[in-house]
């Protein structure tokens, strides 16, 4: 019983942490989560589709 509660809490905690990271990155814009953002030659404003 206690093990089930602990495992459930870990799963929901990890899900909340992952959602928090996702929304934090999504607020930063398109180039914030791009894998080549450090070596990108285009400006981020042109990369964002409007």
Backbone as CSV, one residue per row, in Angstrom:
resi,resn,N_x,N_y,N_z,CA_x,CA_y,CA_z,C_x,C_y,C_z
1,UNK,0.836,-1.199,0.000,0.000,0.000,0.000,0.875,1.256,0.000
2,UNK,1.831,1.306,0.898,2.707,2.480,0.989,3.564,2.592,-0.265
3,UNK,4.015,1.437,-0.771,4.842,1.447,-1.984,4.051,1.998,-3.166
4,UNK,2.790,1.647,-3.264,1.943,2.149,-4.349,1.781,3.665,-4.266
5,UNK,1.635,4.173,-3.078,1.487,5.618,-2.881,2.779,6.336,-3.267
6,UNK,3.905,5.781,-2.870,5.195,6.397,-3.197,5.435,6.373,-4.696
7,UNK,5.156,5.237,-5.332,5.340,5.139,-6.786,4.399,6.103,-7.511
8,UNK,3.176,6.191,-7.070,2.218,7.126,-7.668,2.653,8.572,-7.509
9,UNK,3.166,8.908,-6.327,3.647,10.270,-6.082,4.846,10.587,-6.969
10,UNK,5.737,9.622,-7.157,6.888,9.834,-8.040,6.459,10.052,-9.488
11,UNK,5.494,9.277,-9.946,5.012,9.421,-11.321,4.361,10.785,-11.523
12,UNK,3.470,11.179,-10.623,2.813,12.480,-10.762,3.799,13.629,-10.569
13,UNK,4.776,13.463,-9.694,5.798,14.493,-9.508,6.633,14.691,-10.764
14,UNK,7.027,13.590,-11.393,7.809,13.682,-12.624,6.980,14.304,-13.751
15,UNK,5.711,13.952,-13.829,4.839,14.531,-14.851,4.701,16.043,-14.648
16,UNK,4.534,16.475,-13.424,4.429,17.909,-13.139,5.725,18.624,-13.470
17,UNK,6.856,18.022,-13.141,8.158,18.606,-13.450,8.357,18.734,-14.959
18,UNK,7.985,17.717,-15.719,8.122,17.742,-17.172,7.223,18.794,-17.794
19,UNK,6.003,18.910,-17.322,5.103,19.946,-17.832,5.623,21.341,-17.507
20,UNK,6.168,21.520,-16.320,6.732,22.805,-15.927,7.873,23.198,-16.862
21,UNK,8.772,22.255,-17.151,9.888,22.535,-18.063,9.383,22.870,-19.460
22,UNK,8.370,22.142,-19.938,7.816,22.382,-21.267,7.231,23.784,-21.379
23,UNK,6.422,24.190,-20.413,5.799,25.512,-20.471,6.829,26.625,-20.283
24,UNK,7.852,26.381,-19.493,8.902,27.374,-19.304,9.639,27.619,-20.621
25,UNK,9.948,26.539,-21.353,10.626,26.683,-22.642,9.714,27.285,-23.695
26,UNK,8.428,26.959,-23.664,7.516,27.467,-24.678,7.296,28.971,-24.530
27,UNK,7.448,29.507,-23.327,7.317,30.945,-23.125,8.498,31.716,-23.704
28,UNK,9.646,31.048,-23.872,10.856,31.710,-24.345,10.873,31.895,-25.862
29,UNK,9.995,31.259,-26.585,9.929,31.438,-28.025,10.445,30.239,-28.794
30,UNK,10.447,30.387,-30.114,10.793,29.273,-30.996,12.270,28.906,-30.909
31,UNK,13.146,29.872,-30.792,14.582,29.574,-30.804,15.093,29.079,-29.451
32,UNK,14.331,29.204,-28.418,14.797,28.796,-27.090,14.975,27.292,-26.981
33,UNK,14.161,26.536,-27.688,14.253,25.088,-27.578,14.774,24.426,-28.850
34,UNK,15.306,25.218,-29.757,15.874,24.682,-30.995,17.218,24.012,-30.676
35,UNK,17.481,22.887,-31.328,18.708,22.149,-31.028,19.956,22.826,-31.583
36,UNK,19.825,23.728,-32.565,20.993,24.400,-33.144,20.989,25.898,-32.849
37,UNK,20.375,26.289,-31.762,20.228,27.711,-31.469,21.564,28.436,-31.314
38,UNK,22.612,27.732,-30.873,23.906,28.383,-30.664,24.642,28.652,-31.975
39,UNK,24.384,27.850,-32.993,25.091,28.018,-34.262,24.163,28.431,-35.392
40,UNK,23.004,28.913,-35.075,22.012,29.282,-36.085,22.418,30.586,-36.782
41,UNK,22.331,30.614,-38.107,22.702,31.797,-38.879,21.509,32.708,-39.158
42,UNK,20.301,32.227,-39.009,19.122,33.059,-39.248,18.682,33.712,-37.954
43,UNK,17.996,34.805,-38.093,17.478,35.449,-36.877,16.235,34.704,-36.419
44,UNK,16.007,34.716,-35.144,14.880,33.972,-34.589,13.544,34.544,-35.044
45,UNK,13.489,35.817,-35.300,12.219,36.405,-35.709,11.782,35.889,-37.064
46,UNK,12.734,35.529,-37.931,12.347,34.987,-39.234,12.008,33.510,-39.135
47,UNK,12.456,32.853,-38.086,12.178,31.432,-37.914,10.791,31.187,-37.346
48,UNK,10.229,32.177,-36.685,8.907,32.037,-36.081,7.858,32.211,-37.177
49,UNK,6.987,31.236,-37.300,5.919,31.307,-38.302,4.750,32.071,-37.719
50,UNK,4.335,33.087,-38.424,3.210,33.900,-37.936,1.957,33.550,-38.677
